[in-house]
Amino acid sequence: MVRVDETEYPWSKAIRLALALGIVWGAAMFLMAVVASYTTTYAHEMVRVFASIYWGYEASWAGALLGLLWGFVDAFVGTLIVAAVYRALGGVQHRHAHASHPSPA
């Protein structure tokens, strides 16, 4: 695994988290549409609710693919917005070690 220097790339953790949440949410939207297309469970109602948000989302294979795309984008962008607000509120503190400033004993 490649280590990333957080001081050089301060957004790397936020991007990795956004990718992870995007993949999980997109997969959830995909699976919900597939399940709803084959069954008469509560998934139909959930798909109907999300269809009012995600254009083209429906209980079909095409709708599942659109849900995968919309879910990924929604969670990815939403996570980056949360990360930006968190950083703006001072939630991330960087520790810089400088040779000219020895740590207190």
MORA-V531892 format. One line per field, one symbol per residue. phi: phi as a letter, one per 40 degrees, with the letter a starting at -180 (. if undefined). A space follows every 50 residues. Layout:
# MORA-V531892
phi=???
This chain:
# MORA-V531892
phi=.ccbccccbccccccccccccccccccccccccccccbbbccddcccccc ccbccgcacacccccccdcccccdcccccccccccdcccgcbbcbbcbcc bcccc
